[in-house]
Amino acid sequence: MEIADWRKLIDEIDSEMLQLLSKRVQYTIHIGDIKAVNGQAVYSPEREAIILERLILENSGPLTEEGVRRIFERIIDESRCIEKQHCKDMQREK
């Protein structure tokens, strides 16, 4: 295969990852709604640690443990930002 072929495959994976990340954030927003009703904080360091530990254990490479940690810390952080903003927006609507 040529470079262009490999790049096309990467582009397809990027599109799939974007769809999955969007779905993940939608679920995060739903969880944020439940947390708001129950008076729970958006940030849950225990849950974040569990997620990272699970993903590091599931990783079979070639990503390093630190690479997995950095990628998913960023995904979790972005999800949390959107969840916080959604909660603020919901409070303003009341």
The 8 nearest C-alpha neighbors of each residue, nearest first, counted from 0:
[[1, 4, 2, 5, 3, 6, 8, 7],
 [0, 2, 4, 3, 5, 6, 7, 8],
 [3, 1, 5, 4, 6, 0, 7, 8],
 [2, 4, 6, 1, 5, 7, 0, 8],
 [3, 5, 7, 1, 2, 6, 0, 8],
 [6, 4, 8, 2, 7, 3, 9, 1],
 [7, 5, 9, 3, 8, 4, 10, 2],
 [6, 8, 10, 4, 9, 5, 3, 11],
 [7, 9, 11, 5, 6, 10, 12, 4],
 [8, 10, 6, 12, 11, 7, 13, 5],
 [11, 9, 13, 7, 8, 12, 6, 14],
 [10, 12, 8, 14, 9, 13, 7, 15],
 [11, 13, 15, 9, 14, 10, 16, 8],
 [14, 12, 10, 16, 11, 15, 9, 17],
 [13, 15, 17, 11, 12, 16, 10, 18],
 [16, 14, 12, 18, 17, 13, 19, 11],
 [15, 17, 19, 13, 18, 14, 20, 12],
 [18, 16, 20, 14, 15, 19, 21, 13],
 [17, 19, 21, 15, 16, 20, 22, 14],
 [20, 18, 16, 22, 21, 17, 23, 15],
 [21, 19, 23, 17, 22, 18, 16, 24],
 [20, 22, 24, 18, 23, 19, 17, 25],
 [21, 23, 19, 25, 20, 24, 18, 26],
 [24, 22, 20, 26, 21, 25, 19, 27],
 [23, 25, 27, 21, 26, 22, 78, 28],
 [26, 24, 22, 28, 27, 23, 21, 29],
 [27, 25, 29, 23, 24, 28, 30, 22],
 [26, 28, 24, 30, 25, 29, 31, 23],
 [27, 29, 31, 25, 82, 26, 30, 24],
 [30, 28, 26, 32, 31, 27, 25, 33],
 [29, 31, 27, 33, 32, 28, 34, 26],
 [32, 30, 28, 34, 29, 33, 82, 35],
 [31, 33, 29, 35, 30, 34, 28, 36],
 [32, 34, 30, 36, 31, 35, 37, 29],
 [35, 33, 39, 31, 37, 32, 36, 38],
 [36, 34, 38, 32, 37, 33, 39, 31],
 [35, 37, 33, 34, 38, 32, 39, 31],
 [36, 38, 34, 35, 39, 33, 32, 40],
 [39, 37, 35, 36, 34, 40, 33, 41],
 [38, 40, 34, 37, 35, 41, 36, 33],
 [41, 39, 42, 34, 38, 43, 35, 31],
 [40, 42, 43, 31, 39, 83, 34, 79],
 [43, 41, 40, 44, 79, 47, 46, 39],
 [42, 44, 46, 45, 47, 41, 40, 48],
 [45, 43, 47, 46, 48, 42, 49, 41],
 [44, 46, 48, 43, 47, 49, 50, 42],
 [45, 47, 49, 43, 48, 44, 50, 42],
 [46, 48, 44, 50, 49, 45, 51, 43],
 [47, 49, 45, 51, 46, 50, 52, 44],
 [50, 48, 46, 52, 47, 51, 53, 45],
 [51, 49, 47, 53, 48, 52, 54, 46],
 [50, 52, 48, 54, 53, 49, 55, 47],
 [51, 53, 49, 55, 50, 54, 48, 56],
 [54, 52, 56, 50, 51, 55, 49, 57],
 [55, 53, 57, 51, 56, 52, 58, 50],
 [54, 56, 58, 52, 57, 53, 64, 51],
 [55, 57, 53, 54, 58, 52, 59, 51],
 [58, 56, 54, 55, 53, 59, 52, 60],
 [59, 57, 55, 56, 60, 54, 62, 64],
 [58, 60, 57, 61, 62, 56, 55, 63],
 [61, 59, 62, 58, 63, 64, 57, 67],
 [60, 62, 63, 59, 58, 64, 66, 67],
 [63, 61, 60, 66, 67, 64, 58, 59],
 [62, 64, 66, 65, 67, 61, 60, 58],
 [63, 65, 67, 66, 55, 68, 62, 58],
 [64, 66, 68, 63, 67, 69, 62, 55],
 [67, 65, 63, 69, 68, 64, 62, 70],
 [68, 66, 64, 70, 65, 69, 71, 63],
 [67, 69, 65, 66, 71, 70, 72, 64],
 [70, 68, 66, 72, 67, 71, 65, 73],
 [71, 69, 67, 73, 72, 68, 66, 74],
 [70, 72, 74, 73, 68, 69, 75, 67],
 [71, 73, 75, 69, 74, 70, 68, 76],
 [72, 74, 76, 71, 70, 75, 77, 69],
 [75, 73, 71, 77, 76, 72, 78, 70],
 [74, 76, 78, 72, 73, 77, 71, 79],
 [77, 75, 73, 79, 78, 74, 72, 80],
 [76, 78, 80, 74, 79, 75, 73, 81],
 [79, 77, 75, 81, 76, 80, 24, 82],
 [78, 80, 82, 76, 77, 81, 83, 75],
 [81, 79, 77, 83, 82, 78, 84, 76],
 [80, 82, 84, 78, 83, 79, 85, 77],
 [81, 83, 79, 85, 28, 80, 84, 31],
 [84, 82, 86, 80, 85, 81, 79, 87],
 [85, 83, 87, 81, 86, 82, 88, 80],
 [84, 86, 88, 82, 83, 87, 81, 89],
 [87, 85, 89, 83, 84, 88, 82, 90],
 [88, 86, 84, 90, 89, 85, 83, 91],
 [89, 87, 85, 91, 86, 90, 84, 92],
 [88, 90, 86, 92, 87, 91, 85, 93],
 [89, 91, 87, 93, 92, 88, 86, 85],
 [92, 90, 88, 89, 93, 87, 86, 85],
 [91, 93, 89, 90, 88, 87, 86, 85],
 [92, 90, 91, 89, 88, 87, 86, 35]]
